[in-house]
């Protein structure tokens, strides 16, 4: 189990930001879309013809799903193969203890993961800004359509290192009342929302690692001696093996 309690001060600050009204601390630059478009185009994973081919199918009321798949498949196939090739190269480089080749393969993987992330950033940014700014540029909208359709097909970038959780079983779940707090939304300073100042400038984060044994021990210590047979949850015995080590909740 995992104990989870929200900090009252953080809860209050988060709710106050959207209480009655929400304000931006400054304006958002509408040209961020152009900058991100240039970055994605420069990656060289598609061309204008491939963008137009997908858009033509998307806007054709008589088009079939198979037509859309056919239009997207060349780009998807190219990216997936490139990612798998980089994965294979990374494994070979590590086995040979070749630091230079390892860095090169890892850089290739990171670049592809960031490319995928930038696709999502572009779709979100365009969806937001196009409601308040007339781009008057079909190329901008075409890419939003193209990226939105391509993104779900790129099944890479979320791989997890293998961990055997077959013997980890969630057996109990306990809710405890930790008291109540009166949070005044109408008093004090109201935080403002920061505007979008950049997009597509991310980097691949190193994974934070910990021994599974240590995690389990810390989690178990939270409720040591406090659980009874009434806290048993038989129907979720396999929940951890089907997902992340997340659980709920003490209020």
Secondary structure, DSSP 8 states (H G I E B T S, - for coil): -------HHHHHHHHHTTSS---BSS---TTHHHHHHHHHHHT-S--HHHHHHHHHHHH-TT--HHHHHHHHHHHHHHHHHHHHHHHHHHHHHHHTT-HHHHHHHHHHHHHHHHHHHHHHHHHHHHHHHTTT-----HHHHHHHHHHHHHHTT---S--------TT----B------------TTSS----B-----SS-----------HHHHHHHHHHHTTTT--GGGB-GGGTTTGGGS-S------
